Amino acid sequence: MKDNGVWDVRITLNDIFVAVVSLPMVFIFFILSYQLINEAFINPQVREDIESYIAVLGILSGPAYMAISRFFDRWNAEQEERVEAMRRISKTEDDVKRLKLKEVKRK
């Protein structure tokens, strides 16, 4: 299958809302996780109060996980559709080649 490099991109209002809510939440989750790990090694006060920090990360981890899993589910569906399209095109090309061979044999 020839890949012409053109992407079929459709953006809906729902996609924009999901991006506006999900992306900041995922970034905040990663930043807070990174800071908690760094501060826990440096600051003994953070180690004493780590339960409260873990609670905040726990609250953010649910929606962040949903956003990340939705991204990978959508990516997986796109890849499966691309493979299916390649299979259909290959099957069609093979059918055309077989038909041409049958016509040649009949003559």
Order of alpha helices (4+ residues) and beta strands (2+ residues): alpha-alpha-alpha
